[in-house]
Amino acid sequence: MDGVPCLRVSQCHAQHFRRSLESSGAVDLTLCLLKETDGTVLLPILPSCLSQLDLQSLRSKVAADSYCEIVWSQTPLQSKKRRGKTGGSKLEKILQPLMESHGETWTEELRRDLPRSFQRHGDLVLLGDGCFSLPQWRKMEQQLWSAVATGLGAERLAKMSRISKDGFRSPVVTMLLGERSWVKHVDNGITYEFDVTKCMFSIGNITEKLRVAGFDCRGETVVDLYAGIGYFTLPFLVHAGASHVHACEWNPDAIEALQKNLEANGVSECCTIHRGDNRQLQLCDIADRVNLGLIPSSEDGWPVACRLLKRKTGGILHIHQNVTSPLPNTTASPAVNDATQRVSGKKANREVWQAWADDAANRITCLLRDITGVSWTTNIQHIERVKSYAPHVHHVVLDLDCRPS
Ligand SMILES: C[S@@+](CC[C@H](N)C(=O)[O-])C[C@H]1O[C@@H](n2cnc3c(N)ncnc32)[C@H](O)[C@@H]1O
């Protein structure tokens, strides 16, 4: 088997998923769950149960907005008890002799530099940052990547290093094995194709994609100001039933993927792509809904979003933002236990999100008045936590209902 099959779930729903999997006997109890740095948790699954897993019904059992997907993980999942007895992961078994044949000693440091988890897009495995970083690996050159691909059951191999700061939020992904870098990813019945070396596929945003898919947008005109490869444009069209989506995007590589994806999902007739900087968009007074899916902040898009809302009836803005919470008070009295601190931490987070949302609502109300010359009422419908972006930084979405008074 290529690593350990796991269900990747968001941390807030991990216990629900675990209980649900346990009741169907699908959890591999000999292995530990693993917390990832992106706020997700890997739950090890028994390989024999993999084909019977129905992700859709699991999700609906846990929570309508929950997220889960199958990924493959490596050794650190092994329970401490068993780690000493079994001979390590398949990858370790393949790479140790290879390394030794190049005159290197296999060390604990090398073992820890093996990938802990990875994304699988068909026959391409995308390794994360923070593996194969030691100089010893370089000795083996292409032989290493062929061996890793064999170990992980892949034909092609790529590695992510970091998000570039070129304004396109492109991932820095390099192909290690294989030439073709286009991949296909299917989630919630939608096919997304994209070039892994040029466009970003944000797995952590799946909960928000599912939420969008659950909206009822029949008869609505939607503007997606930061369309990318169609992460939200497609659920708006395919599941939420929007009549038309205007998709704005300035990265030519993302536009190429977006066009393919609209066609592949049979909705290109209902979408107009606007190339270039959305701040220059000439449209106004057309939208029932505007999606502002850019983090760390979509503030640059607020004036254009306000111009886009229908003047007579108004509409809803979905505003994405990374909100930073205050650091917990480390001098708290020793009488305050962990559980109490966790509860007060959550409450503090919610208060910070609410304060940010109140401020955003006030500023949008002013923008709408200045742009249209009449007064507007804004209402915070909902604040959704999408994911933990970094320690104390949460990606949240504000659903703001805006109506002319
Ligand atoms: C992070 S992606 C968002 C994709 C999707 N909303 C998500 O959350 O996964 C942001 C996209 O917005 C595009 N973008 C950023 N600023 C833009 C602007 N001013 N005009 C048009 N597109 C822009 C980027 O090229 C990128 O494809």
The ligand as an SDF file (V2000), in Angstrom:
LIG
                    3D

 27 29  0  0  0  0  0  0  0  0999 V2000
   -6.4760   32.9850   -3.6450 C   0  0  0  0  0  0  0  0  0  0  0  0
   -7.1830   32.9960   -5.1940 S   0  0  0  0  0  0  0  0  0  0  0  0
   -8.7600   32.8560   -4.7200 C   0  0  0  0  0  0  0  0  0  0  0  0
   -9.2990   31.6830   -5.2470 C   0  0  0  0  0  0  0  0  0  0  0  0
  -10.4710   31.2330   -4.4600 C   0  0  0  0  0  0  0  0  0  0  0  0
  -11.3290   32.3640   -4.2270 N   0  0  0  0  0  0  0  0  0  0  0  0
  -10.0220   30.5040   -3.1860 C   0  0  0  0  0  0  0  0  0  0  0  0
  -10.2440   31.0240   -2.0860 O   0  0  0  0  0  0  0  0  0  0  0  0
   -9.5080   29.3890   -3.2430 O   0  0  0  0  0  0  0  0  0  0  0  0
   -7.2450   34.6940   -5.5900 C   0  0  0  0  0  0  0  0  0  0  0  0
   -7.3870   34.9110   -7.0540 C   0  0  0  0  0  0  0  0  0  0  0  0
   -7.6850   36.2830   -7.2610 O   0  0  0  0  0  0  0  0  0  0  0  0
   -6.9050   36.7770   -8.3250 C   0  0  0  0  0  0  0  0  0  0  0  0
   -6.7860   38.2250   -8.0860 N   0  0  0  0  0  0  0  0  0  0  0  0
   -6.1890   38.8520   -7.0440 C   0  0  0  0  0  0  0  0  0  0  0  0
   -6.3330   40.1780   -7.1410 N   0  0  0  0  0  0  0  0  0  0  0  0
   -7.0440   40.4230   -8.2820 C   0  0  0  0  0  0  0  0  0  0  0  0
   -7.5230   41.5990   -8.9190 C   0  0  0  0  0  0  0  0  0  0  0  0
   -7.2860   42.8240   -8.4090 N   0  0  0  0  0  0  0  0  0  0  0  0
   -8.2250   41.4790  -10.0550 N   0  0  0  0  0  0  0  0  0  0  0  0
   -8.4830   40.2550  -10.5840 C   0  0  0  0  0  0  0  0  0  0  0  0
   -8.0490   39.0840  -10.0300 N   0  0  0  0  0  0  0  0  0  0  0  0
   -7.3450   39.1690   -8.8820 C   0  0  0  0  0  0  0  0  0  0  0  0
   -5.5970   35.9970   -8.2350 C   0  0  0  0  0  0  0  0  0  0  0  0
   -4.9740   35.9130   -9.4770 O   0  0  0  0  0  0  0  0  0  0  0  0
   -6.0930   34.6080   -7.7550 C   0  0  0  0  0  0  0  0  0  0  0  0
   -6.3360   33.7410   -8.8190 O   0  0  0  0  0  0  0  0  0  0  0  0
  1  2  1  0
  2  3  1  0
  2 10  1  0
  3  4  1  0
  4  5  1  0
  5  6  1  0
  5  7  1  0
  7  8  2  0
  7  9  1  0
 10 11  1  0
 11 12  1  0
 11 26  1  0
 12 13  1  0
 13 14  1  0
 13 24  1  0
 14 15  1  0
 14 23  1  0
 15 16  2  0
 16 17  1  0
 17 18  1  0
 17 23  2  0
 18 19  1  0
 18 20  2  0
 20 21  1  0
 21 22  2  0
 22 23  1  0
 24 25  1  0
 24 26  1  0
 26 27  1  0
M  CHG  2   2   1   9  -1
M  END
$$$$
